[in-house]
Amino acid sequence: MAASTCDSLLRLHSSSLVSDSHDLNHGGRGSFLGARLSTDLMGSTELASKGQHSVRRNYEVFAVSSAPTPLRNTTSTKRTLLKRRDSLENAYVNSPMEDKSSTAMDVLDLERGVCIPFRKYTPEGVRQKVLDTPGAFFSVVSRGAEILLKMGYYWASLSYDCLIGKGEEMVPYRAEQLRNLLCDLGPSFIKSGQVLANRPDIIREDYMNELCILQDDVPAFPNKLAFEIIEEQLGAPLEQLFSKISSQTVAAASLGQVYRATLRSSGKEVAIKVQRPGIEPIIYRDLFLFRTLASFLNGISLKKLGCNAELIVDEFGEKLLEELDYTLEARNIKDFLENFKNDATVKIPEVYQELSGERVLVMEWIDGIRCTDPQGIKDAGINVPAFITVGVSAALKQLLEFGLFHGDPHPGNIFAMRDGRIAYVDFGNVAELSQQNKQILIDAVVHAVNEDYVEMANDFTRLGFLSPGTDLTPIVPALEAIWQNSTVKGLSDFNFRSVTAKFNQMVYQYPIRIPERFSLVIRSLLTQEGICLTLQPDFKFLEVAYPYVAKRLLTDPDPALRERLIQVLFKDGVFQWKRLENLIVLAREQVEMMSPLQARGKGRDLLKSSKLDLTGTIKDGARVVLTDAGIRRQLLMAFTEDSRLHIQELLDIYRLVEGEFDFGNLVVDIVQGIPAATRDLMLSWSESVLVDR
């Protein structure tokens, strides 16, 4: 088969790297980690300075071109990418069996918008590892027979229920039976059940609800085995490394278990995560069997979900094998530490790299209060609403700024520190969003605010929920009904869980597939909303989330967000004065809430200002007005609509922002930017002249 999508789409533009080299010195982790070669789905390419210094390990995918493409001229490149995906899927259907696996992975990479240079999982690698194992034939056949026997009996029971007309009546019993069956079949099936609990595109809601209570808490394996693994991995006796280690596990799960210990060298308390012995060959064998079975289900999957069944297995396999390698979890922790290094409201545990390996991970012990213990949090003197704001802001930063987020934020993995910070543990399951995915998510928010449901449906296609070419005619009114019903009392009453429940019903009716990374996003937001409701029963998600989004729209220097801000402020060509006023008020709320919390950082000078700094926004806005004739025309219409000058609205806005920018710095920036603005103005004028000719 031809070179993979990563090989054909991954390019580093040396000219961009040179021209933007000044941006590379602000990331704090070398030139590559200090900057990100970013792209939107339509093909525009830019070297974006990492304003939040977020760490991204994957290369962004973009259409091959000799020069970056301006954002407004990207429609043809978008079509090229979608055609490329279509051609890959067609190639998958028509390719020989030995080529199908790599084609499916190509489709997955193209859809994600990233390429993974060093991949832990490949279908070929799994197949080779299983079949090269001594006794592979007997092991695979016996395990396959066990799975077929137990699953076959279960499916026969379902068929019998339908045959005698008791299909719906027996659903609660059969759902519980499925959960127990997955537990009985072992770690791979427990993990698959947890994935299915977030996949309404694959199973119906009542089964999902049962699988949601599927816990991977299993009996701990003997300490003797665990301690032997620790000594083997670290190359030293336990007593040489630790002065104390707990005699009982702190937690036990399907893939490993955790002990509490004290380092002999420093006296610091640590958590030791140890992988369950002999689990790796079991996981590989089950993944091989999963994919073999999926090859027979591709036709059904294409019809029901619009994608190949093998692609779903590949998504699952990638995440599972990543969780098996604790060196990847250590890297995840380092990346989170880097992303939140300037945030005094978030605590990420330090990892002891020299005491960690593929099967053992040693990290700082987090001595916090479980986030589902409202009384304990109150007794510690922690302000509950402030703590909730910290948690929601941290989650949104992971999702919309860093593109690297915690994929399993259940109550056991989130703690409240006694100084008001939020702490995360267990970074085995993290997910990454490309720059294009983040921008499309923001687009979806903008389209929801503007009630543009056709574009919302297009966003679903661009994110991979719908296959290109899917008829959106029935989906648009379904999306409108969900949004309208969820905001009938106003956005302040928006409930993420109720919206998700309605969305689950919709995806079960249409050929919609929820990509693995977005199933993690949904689960993450649902879990954190549930935690917030436990702490504060009248919690409203958007009341806390909107101020953060407003602040980002108004202050983030990212050109893509500047464009989204303009989209939000204009609806049907009419400037929304009230919306701008609300954005400023909400953004100020976010600053006022977070500033004192950020100031608590010990030994850190993080409180630069308690003001909403709009200096950059005003400067960029002036530049856009100067160089973009369309925006000038729209603003002129906004100031003069209804046959009157909107002087009062301008005064109201000015009073709101009067103290929110540094006038002196603004003047200096404008003076310094005159040459660049003049150049842009001339370019804009020359383009319009050429168009006229």
PELIN-V447245 format. One record per residue. N is the residue number from 1. RES is the residue in three letters. PSI is psi in whole degrees, -180 to 180 (999 if undefined). NEAR is the number of other C-alpha atoms within 8 Angstrom. D_FIRST is the distance of its C-alpha to the first C-alpha in whole Angstrom. Layout:
n->{N,N}
res->{RES,RES}
psi->{PSI,PSI}
near->{NEAR,NEAR}
d_first->{D_FIRST,D_FIRST}
//
This chain:
n->{1,2,3,4,5,6,7,8,9,10,11,12,13,14,15,16,17,18,19,20,21,22,23,24,25,26,27,28,29,30,31,32,33,34,35,36,37,38,39,40,41,42,43,44,45,46,47,48,49,50,51,52,53,54,55,56,57,58,59,60,61,62,63,64,65,66,67,68,69,70,71,72,73,74,75,76,77,78,79,80,81,82,83,84,85,86,87,88,89,90,91,92,93,94,95,96,97,98,99,100,101,102,103,104,105,106,107,108,109,110,111,112,113,114,115,116,117,118,119,120,121,122,123,124,125,126,127,128,129,130,131,132,133,134,135,136,137,138,139,140,141,142,143,144,145,146,147,148,149,150,151,152,153,154,155,156,157,158,159,160,161,162,163,164,165,166,167,168,169,170,171,172,173,174,175,176,177,178,179,180,181,182,183,184,185,186,187,188,189,190,191,192,193,194,195,196,197,198,199,200,201,202,203,204,205,206,207,208,209,210,211,212,213,214,215,216,217,218,219,220,221,222,223,224,225,226,227,228,229,230,231,232,233,234,235,236,237,238,239,240,241,242,243,244,245,246,247,248,249,250,251,252,253,254,255,256,257,258,259,260,261,262,263,264,265,266,267,268,269,270,271,272,273,274,275,276,277,278,279,280,281,282,283,284,285,286,287,288,289,290,291,292,293,294,295,296,297,298,299,300,301,302,303,304,305,306,307,308,309,310,311,312,313,314,315,316,317,318,319,320,321,322,323,324,325,326,327,328,329,330,331,332,333,334,335,336,337,338,339,340,341,342,343,344,345,346,347,348,349,350,351,352,353,354,355,356,357,358,359,360,361,362,363,364,365,366,367,368,369,370,371,372,373,374,375,376,377,378,379,380,381,382,383,384,385,386,387,388,389,390,391,392,393,394,395,396,397,398,399,400,401,402,403,404,405,406,407,408,409,410,411,412,413,414,415,416,417,418,419,420,421,422,423,424,425,426,427,428,429,430,431,432,433,434,435,436,437,438,439,440,441,442,443,444,445,446,447,448,449,450,451,452,453,454,455,456,457,458,459,460,461,462,463,464,465,466,467,468,469,470,471,472,473,474,475,476,477,478,479,480,481,482,483,484,485,486,487,488,489,490,491,492,493,494,495,496,497,498,499,500,501,502,503,504,505,506,507,508,509,510,511,512,513,514,515,516,517,518,519,520,521,522,523,524,525,526,527,528,529,530,531,532,533,534,535,536,537,538,539,540,541,542,543,544,545,546,547,548,549,550,551,552,553,554,555,556,557,558,559,560,561,562,563,564,565,566,567,568,569,570,571,572,573,574,575,576,577,578,579,580,581,582,583,584,585,586,587,588,589,590,591,592,593,594,595,596,597,598,599,600,601,602,603,604,605,606,607,608,609,610,611,612,613,614,615,616,617,618,619,620,621,622,623,624,625,626,627,628,629,630,631,632,633,634,635,636,637,638,639,640,641,642,643,644,645,646,647,648,649,650,651,652,653,654,655,656,657,658,659,660,661,662,663,664,665,666,667,668,669,670,671,672,673,674,675,676,677,678,679,680,681,682,683,684,685,686,687,688,689,690,691,692,693}
res->{MET,ALA,ALA,SER,THR,CYS,ASP,SER,LEU,LEU,ARG,LEU,HIS,SER,SER,SER,LEU,VAL,SER,ASP,SER,HIS,ASP,LEU,ASN,HIS,GLY,GLY,ARG,GLY,SER,PHE,LEU,GLY,ALA,ARG,LEU,SER,THR,ASP,LEU,MET,GLY,SER,THR,GLU,LEU,ALA,SER,LYS,GLY,GLN,HIS,SER,VAL,ARG,ARG,ASN,TYR,GLU,VAL,PHE,ALA,VAL,SER,SER,ALA,PRO,THR,PRO,LEU,ARG,ASN,THR,THR,SER,THR,LYS,ARG,THR,LEU,LEU,LYS,ARG,ARG,ASP,SER,LEU,GLU,ASN,ALA,TYR,VAL,ASN,SER,PRO,MET,GLU,ASP,LYS,SER,SER,THR,ALA,MET,ASP,VAL,LEU,ASP,LEU,GLU,ARG,GLY,VAL,CYS,ILE,PRO,PHE,ARG,LYS,TYR,THR,PRO,GLU,GLY,VAL,ARG,GLN,LYS,VAL,LEU,ASP,THR,PRO,GLY,ALA,PHE,PHE,SER,VAL,VAL,SER,ARG,GLY,ALA,GLU,ILE,LEU,LEU,LYS,MET,GLY,TYR,TYR,TRP,ALA,SER,LEU,SER,TYR,ASP,CYS,LEU,ILE,GLY,LYS,GLY,GLU,GLU,MET,VAL,PRO,TYR,ARG,ALA,GLU,GLN,LEU,ARG,ASN,LEU,LEU,CYS,ASP,LEU,GLY,PRO,SER,PHE,ILE,LYS,SER,GLY,GLN,VAL,LEU,ALA,ASN,ARG,PRO,ASP,ILE,ILE,ARG,GLU,ASP,TYR,MET,ASN,GLU,LEU,CYS,ILE,LEU,GLN,ASP,ASP,VAL,PRO,ALA,PHE,PRO,ASN,LYS,LEU,ALA,PHE,GLU,ILE,ILE,GLU,GLU,GLN,LEU,GLY,ALA,PRO,LEU,GLU,GLN,LEU,PHE,SER,LYS,ILE,SER,SER,GLN,THR,VAL,ALA,ALA,ALA,SER,LEU,GLY,GLN,VAL,TYR,ARG,ALA,THR,LEU,ARG,SER,SER,GLY,LYS,GLU,VAL,ALA,ILE,LYS,VAL,GLN,ARG,PRO,GLY,ILE,GLU,PRO,ILE,ILE,TYR,ARG,ASP,LEU,PHE,LEU,PHE,ARG,THR,LEU,ALA,SER,PHE,LEU,ASN,GLY,ILE,SER,LEU,LYS,LYS,LEU,GLY,CYS,ASN,ALA,GLU,LEU,ILE,VAL,ASP,GLU,PHE,GLY,GLU,LYS,LEU,LEU,GLU,GLU,LEU,ASP,TYR,THR,LEU,GLU,ALA,ARG,ASN,ILE,LYS,ASP,PHE,LEU,GLU,ASN,PHE,LYS,ASN,ASP,ALA,THR,VAL,LYS,ILE,PRO,GLU,VAL,TYR,GLN,GLU,LEU,SER,GLY,GLU,ARG,VAL,LEU,VAL,MET,GLU,TRP,ILE,ASP,GLY,ILE,ARG,CYS,THR,ASP,PRO,GLN,GLY,ILE,LYS,ASP,ALA,GLY,ILE,ASN,VAL,PRO,ALA,PHE,ILE,THR,VAL,GLY,VAL,SER,ALA,ALA,LEU,LYS,GLN,LEU,LEU,GLU,PHE,GLY,LEU,PHE,HIS,GLY,ASP,PRO,HIS,PRO,GLY,ASN,ILE,PHE,ALA,MET,ARG,ASP,GLY,ARG,ILE,ALA,TYR,VAL,ASP,PHE,GLY,ASN,VAL,ALA,GLU,LEU,SER,GLN,GLN,ASN,LYS,GLN,ILE,LEU,ILE,ASP,ALA,VAL,VAL,HIS,ALA,VAL,ASN,GLU,ASP,TYR,VAL,GLU,MET,ALA,ASN,ASP,PHE,THR,ARG,LEU,GLY,PHE,LEU,SER,PRO,GLY,THR,ASP,LEU,THR,PRO,ILE,VAL,PRO,ALA,LEU,GLU,ALA,ILE,TRP,GLN,ASN,SER,THR,VAL,LYS,GLY,LEU,SER,ASP,PHE,ASN,PHE,ARG,SER,VAL,THR,ALA,LYS,PHE,ASN,GLN,MET,VAL,TYR,GLN,TYR,PRO,ILE,ARG,ILE,PRO,GLU,ARG,PHE,SER,LEU,VAL,ILE,ARG,SER,LEU,LEU,THR,GLN,GLU,GLY,ILE,CYS,LEU,THR,LEU,GLN,PRO,ASP,PHE,LYS,PHE,LEU,GLU,VAL,ALA,TYR,PRO,TYR,VAL,ALA,LYS,ARG,LEU,LEU,THR,ASP,PRO,ASP,PRO,ALA,LEU,ARG,GLU,ARG,LEU,ILE,GLN,VAL,LEU,PHE,LYS,ASP,GLY,VAL,PHE,GLN,TRP,LYS,ARG,LEU,GLU,ASN,LEU,ILE,VAL,LEU,ALA,ARG,GLU,GLN,VAL,GLU,MET,MET,SER,PRO,LEU,GLN,ALA,ARG,GLY,LYS,GLY,ARG,ASP,LEU,LEU,LYS,SER,SER,LYS,LEU,ASP,LEU,THR,GLY,THR,ILE,LYS,ASP,GLY,ALA,ARG,VAL,VAL,LEU,THR,ASP,ALA,GLY,ILE,ARG,ARG,GLN,LEU,LEU,MET,ALA,PHE,THR,GLU,ASP,SER,ARG,LEU,HIS,ILE,GLN,GLU,LEU,LEU,ASP,ILE,TYR,ARG,LEU,VAL,GLU,GLY,GLU,PHE,ASP,PHE,GLY,ASN,LEU,VAL,VAL,ASP,ILE,VAL,GLN,GLY,ILE,PRO,ALA,ALA,THR,ARG,ASP,LEU,MET,LEU,SER,TRP,SER,GLU,SER,VAL,LEU,VAL,ASP,ARG}
psi->{158,170,152,167,-39,-44,-39,-25,-19,115,141,120,105,-35,-40,-40,-37,-48,-25,25,-25,-24,-18,-12,10,5,-21,2,37,171,-42,-46,-15,-10,163,127,102,161,152,170,-30,-9,-2,140,133,153,103,127,140,89,-36,7,37,144,130,131,-20,153,139,147,135,159,139,127,163,-16,155,144,129,151,-36,-5,47,6,-43,-37,-36,-45,-38,-44,-43,-39,-38,-42,-43,-45,-35,-41,-38,-39,-35,-47,-39,-3,158,161,-38,-19,-12,-40,-44,-34,-42,-40,-34,-46,-42,-44,-43,-39,-40,-29,14,156,141,106,-38,101,127,-34,131,145,-39,-41,-42,-47,-46,-42,-38,-48,-20,-4,136,135,22,-43,-51,-42,-47,-44,-44,-41,-42,-40,-41,-46,-46,-40,-50,-44,-36,-42,-39,-47,-34,-37,-41,-43,-40,-40,-44,-37,-38,7,23,24,-50,-38,-34,-1,-49,-42,-44,-34,-44,-39,-39,-43,-45,-36,-43,-39,-40,-32,-8,-176,-43,-40,-32,-46,-40,-36,-39,-36,-45,-28,-14,19,78,-13,-15,-44,160,165,-39,-34,-38,-44,-38,-42,-20,-27,4,115,144,21,120,164,138,147,161,143,-38,-46,-42,-45,-33,-40,-42,-48,-39,-44,-38,-12,29,154,151,-46,-19,-28,-35,134,-21,142,139,143,-17,152,145,-36,147,135,-177,-28,-19,-174,165,139,156,135,169,128,132,-35,-36,-14,5,146,140,162,133,118,124,133,143,133,141,14,-29,-50,-31,-45,-47,-44,-42,-38,-39,-43,-40,-46,-34,-44,-40,-31,-23,-9,7,-40,-46,-44,-42,-38,-43,-38,-13,19,169,144,-34,-33,-39,-42,-39,-42,-47,-45,-40,-49,-39,-44,-30,-39,-26,-22,105,-16,-32,-38,-39,-40,-38,-45,-43,-40,-41,-39,-43,-44,-36,18,-26,18,109,1,-5,134,122,131,145,147,138,92,-39,-14,21,154,-162,-29,-4,136,124,125,166,138,130,114,82,-176,133,136,-10,17,80,-37,-42,-38,-43,-42,-27,0,19,133,111,-50,-39,-40,-39,-43,-41,-45,-45,-42,-41,-40,-43,-34,-45,-42,-48,-20,-56,-31,15,111,154,121,-2,62,53,167,-28,-9,2,132,154,122,156,-13,9,-5,159,138,138,143,169,89,26,-32,93,159,155,141,135,167,-41,-40,-42,-43,-38,-36,-43,-39,-44,-39,-45,-45,-34,-44,-40,0,42,87,-26,-45,-32,-42,-40,-35,-38,-38,-44,-27,-7,4,-32,143,144,137,-6,137,116,-3,-48,-18,-35,-52,-30,-42,-42,-43,-43,-48,-44,-43,-30,-18,21,-30,7,159,-26,-23,9,129,118,-37,-42,-38,-42,-40,-43,-38,-38,-39,-38,-44,-22,-17,-21,163,67,131,135,109,147,-44,-34,-25,-35,-38,-48,-47,-41,-47,-40,-46,-44,-33,-40,-41,-44,-39,-32,-41,-33,97,-26,19,135,120,-51,-26,-31,-37,-37,-43,-38,-48,-41,-44,-41,-45,-37,-26,-17,130,-2,123,-35,-39,-32,-42,-41,-35,-43,-41,-39,-38,-13,129,120,37,2,130,133,89,-45,-36,-41,-43,-44,-40,-43,-44,-46,-41,-38,-38,-44,-45,-45,-34,-43,-27,-50,-30,-42,-32,-14,-13,119,131,15,136,80,-16,79,-36,144,12,159,101,107,13,-50,-38,-45,-42,-47,-38,-43,-38,-41,-44,-38,-36,-14,108,-35,-44,-41,-43,-43,-41,-39,-42,-37,-39,-21,10,160,25,35,156,134,61,-42,-42,-41,-42,-41,-44,-42,-42,-35,-38,1,-43,11,16,154,105,-41,-47,-36,-44,-44,-45,-42,-43,-45,-27,1,-46,-45,-41,-39,-43,-47,-39,-43,-41,-43,-42,-43,-37,-43,-36,-44,-39,-43,-34,999}
near->{3,3,6,9,11,12,7,7,10,13,6,5,6,6,6,9,9,7,7,9,8,6,10,13,10,10,14,8,7,9,9,8,12,17,14,11,11,11,14,13,12,13,13,13,12,9,11,9,11,11,6,7,11,13,12,10,5,8,10,13,12,14,9,7,5,4,4,8,9,8,7,5,7,12,8,8,10,11,9,9,12,9,8,8,11,9,8,12,11,8,9,11,7,6,8,6,6,5,10,11,11,9,13,14,10,12,12,9,13,12,9,10,14,11,12,9,7,4,6,7,10,9,11,7,8,13,9,8,9,12,9,7,7,5,6,10,7,7,8,10,8,8,8,9,8,8,10,8,8,9,8,9,8,9,8,8,8,10,8,8,11,9,8,7,6,9,11,5,6,9,10,9,7,9,12,9,8,9,12,8,9,11,10,6,10,9,11,11,10,15,10,9,12,12,9,12,13,12,11,15,12,9,10,9,9,9,12,14,9,12,13,9,6,10,6,9,8,7,6,8,7,6,8,6,9,13,9,8,12,11,11,8,10,9,6,8,7,9,7,8,10,12,11,9,9,8,5,6,11,8,8,12,11,11,9,10,14,12,13,13,13,12,13,11,6,5,8,8,10,12,12,12,11,13,12,11,7,6,9,7,8,9,10,11,11,9,12,12,10,9,12,8,8,11,9,7,10,12,8,7,12,11,9,9,13,12,11,13,12,12,11,9,12,13,9,11,10,11,9,9,10,13,11,11,10,15,10,10,13,13,8,11,13,10,11,11,11,10,12,10,7,6,8,15,12,11,9,11,13,9,11,10,8,4,9,15,11,9,12,15,16,13,11,12,9,7,5,9,11,10,12,8,9,10,6,8,14,10,7,7,7,11,8,11,7,8,13,9,11,13,9,11,10,9,10,11,9,12,13,10,10,13,14,13,11,11,12,11,12,9,10,7,10,13,13,14,11,11,6,11,13,14,14,11,9,7,11,10,12,11,10,8,12,11,12,12,13,13,10,12,10,10,10,11,8,11,12,11,8,8,7,9,12,8,9,13,12,8,12,10,11,10,11,11,11,13,10,7,4,6,6,8,6,7,10,12,9,9,11,10,8,11,10,8,7,12,11,7,7,7,8,10,10,11,9,10,8,8,11,8,8,9,9,11,10,9,12,13,6,9,11,13,13,11,8,9,9,8,11,12,10,9,11,13,10,10,10,11,11,8,11,11,10,9,11,9,7,5,7,10,11,10,8,10,11,9,14,13,9,12,17,9,11,13,11,10,9,6,6,7,11,12,8,12,10,8,9,10,11,10,10,4,6,9,10,9,8,6,8,9,10,8,12,13,9,13,15,12,9,11,12,10,10,10,11,9,11,12,10,9,11,4,4,6,7,10,9,5,6,8,9,12,9,11,12,10,11,8,11,8,8,8,9,9,10,10,10,9,8,6,9,10,8,11,9,8,9,10,10,10,9,4,5,7,7,10,7,6,8,8,8,8,9,8,7,11,10,7,7,11,11,9,7,6,8,12,8,8,9,9,7,7,8,8,7,7,11,8,8,9,10,8,8,10,8,8,8,8,8,7,6,5,4}
d_first->{0,4,7,8,11,14,12,13,16,18,20,24,26,29,31,32,32,35,36,36,37,40,38,37,40,41,38,40,37,36,34,31,32,35,33,30,28,28,27,28,25,26,25,28,28,31,32,34,37,37,40,40,38,36,33,29,27,24,22,23,20,21,20,20,23,26,28,29,30,33,33,35,32,29,29,27,24,24,24,20,19,20,18,15,16,17,13,11,14,14,10,11,14,12,9,10,11,9,6,9,11,8,9,12,13,11,14,16,16,17,19,21,21,20,18,19,19,20,19,21,19,15,15,14,17,19,18,18,22,23,22,24,27,30,31,28,28,32,31,28,30,33,32,30,33,35,33,33,37,38,35,36,40,39,37,40,43,41,41,45,46,45,46,50,49,49,46,47,50,48,45,47,47,44,42,44,43,39,40,42,39,37,39,40,36,36,34,31,32,35,32,30,34,34,31,32,36,34,32,34,31,30,34,37,40,42,40,38,42,42,39,40,43,41,41,40,43,43,46,45,45,47,48,49,45,44,46,45,41,43,45,42,39,42,44,47,50,50,54,53,50,52,56,55,53,53,54,52,49,49,46,44,40,38,36,38,42,44,47,50,51,53,52,54,54,54,56,53,52,48,46,44,41,40,37,38,38,35,33,30,29,30,28,25,26,27,23,21,24,24,20,20,23,21,19,22,23,20,22,25,24,22,26,28,26,23,20,19,21,18,18,21,21,19,21,24,22,22,25,27,25,26,30,30,30,33,32,30,33,35,33,33,37,37,35,37,40,39,39,42,44,46,47,50,50,46,47,43,44,44,41,42,39,41,42,39,36,33,35,38,39,42,43,46,48,49,53,52,54,51,51,52,55,57,60,59,58,61,63,61,62,59,59,57,56,55,53,51,50,49,47,45,45,43,41,40,40,37,35,36,37,35,32,32,34,36,34,37,40,42,46,45,43,45,49,52,53,57,57,55,51,48,46,43,42,39,36,33,32,31,29,28,28,26,29,28,28,32,32,31,34,36,36,36,40,41,40,42,45,45,44,41,40,37,36,36,34,31,31,30,27,26,27,24,27,26,23,23,26,28,31,33,37,38,36,38,42,40,40,43,45,43,44,48,49,48,50,53,55,53,51,53,52,49,47,44,44,46,43,40,42,42,38,37,39,37,34,35,36,33,29,29,27,28,25,26,27,30,31,32,34,36,37,38,40,41,42,44,46,47,48,50,52,53,54,56,56,56,53,51,48,48,51,50,46,48,50,47,44,47,48,44,44,48,47,43,43,39,39,37,39,42,40,40,44,45,43,45,48,48,48,48,49,52,53,53,56,56,53,53,56,55,52,54,56,53,52,55,55,52,54,57,55,53,55,58,55,53,56,57,54,56,56,54,55,53,55,55,57,57,57,54,53,52,53,49,49,52,51,48,49,52,49,47,50,51,48,47,49,48,48,52,52,51,54,57,56,56,59,61,60,63,65,66,65,63,65,66,62,62,64,63,60,61,64,61,59,62,62,58,57,59,60,61,57,56,59,57,54,54,56,54,51,53,51,48,49,51,48,46,49,49,45,45,48,46,43,46,48,44,44,47,47}
//
